[in-house]
Amino acid sequence: MEQKINLTDIAYIAGLFDGEGCVTYSRTPRKRKGRKNLSQTWNIRMEISMTDEPVIRWVHEILKAGTVNIRRPIKSWVGKKTQWRWRCSHRDAHGVAKLLWPFAQVKLHKLEQIIDHYEPEHSAPNVVSLDTYRNE
């Protein structure tokens, strides 16, 4: 039985992502084994990092995508706390970007890049930049 996602939760996660999140959308050269030429690979990733584990676990539970990892401080980082990270990439990032897009402000352009990457035929009529939206 599939449960519907609460829009209030998605709006909260979008705000959390705007403040604590990171979007990576880049193309990097990569050497493949047995080939002379470099090929271009896409790096598409979304991430939220913070020291509050229950919030990161909750995000993972609500979105049902990505992974949760821990980053312990190095001994030389005196007074630093353990960091928790939720990450998703590629098609999972596409699905999450579509969920967060209606509520995003700060990371809106980066989310649009991910959506456009997977849905280029829909990008022009469906995706509106924040500047266009504010001027209407």
N, C-alpha and C positions, 0 to 999 in steps of 0.2 A: 504494500500500500504506500503510494507516494504522498508525501506531505507537502502542502503549498508553503511557499516561503512568504513570511510576513513582510510587507513593504516597509514597515517601521524598522525592522531589523536591517533590511537592505539599506535604507537611508542612513541608519546609524553607522553601518559598516562603511558606506561611501564617505561619510564624514571622517571616520577613523582613518580610512585609507588616504583621504586628502591630507590629513595631518601627519600620519606616521608611515605612510606607504611609499613605495618606490615602483616605478615602471621602467623596465628596460626594453627598448625596441631599437635594435641595431642589427646591422649586417656586418659580419666579420670574416676575414679570410681564414680558411682552415685547410691544412695540408692533409690529404687523404692518403692512406697507406697504399703504396704501389703506384702512385700517380705523380707526375712531375709538376703539374700545374696546381695552383691553389684554387679551391672552390669557395664560393661565398655561402655562408650559412647564416640563417636568421637566429637571433637571440631575442626571444619574446618571453618576458617574465614579469610577474607581479609579486610584490613582497610587502609584508607588514612586519616590522621588528619592534619589540618592546620588552620591558622587563616584567610585565604582568601576564603570567602564564594563563590564568583562567580566561582572560579576554582573547588571547590568541587561540586557545582551544575552542572557545565559543564561536569565533569566526570560522574556524575549520569545520565545526559541526553544522553551522548554518549553511555555509556555501557548498559543503560536500565536494570539495575540490582541493587539490594541492596537498602539501605535506606540512607538518610541524616539526621543526628542528630546534635544538638547543645550542647555544654558544656560550660556553663557560669563559669567564675572564681569565686572562693570562696572569700569572703570579705578579708580574711587574705592574699590572693595572690595579694599584692599591685603591680600595674603596669602590671598585666597580661591581655592578650586579650581573647576575646571569641574564642573558638575553634570549628571548624566545622569538622564533621566526616562522611565519606562515608564508609559504611560497607556492605559486603555481606557474605553469609555463604552457606555451603554445596553445593547443585547442582548449585546455582548461582556462587559460588566461582569456581567451576569446569569450567563453561563456560567462566568466565573472565580469569582464569588461562590459558586456551587454547588460548585465544585471545592475551594475553600479552607474552606468552612463547617465540615466535620467536624474541622478542625485548628485553627481560629481560637479565640482567647481574648479579646484586647483589642478587636478590631474586630468581634466576633461580632454585636453588635446591629445595626451598620450593614450588615453582609452580609445579615442577616435582612431588613432593610428592602428591599434590592434584590431578594431572592428573592421576598418577599411582593408587591412591586410587579408582577412579571411572572407570578406564580403565586398569586393571591389565594385560589383554591379549595383549594390545598394547604397554606396557611400554618398553619392551626390544628393538624392532626395531625402534620405533618412537622417543623416548626421549633420547637425548644425553646430558651427563653432560657437564658442561662448561669446565672442565679440558680436556675431550676427544676432544671437539671441538677445543680448543686452540692448542692441540698437532697434529692436522691433517695438 
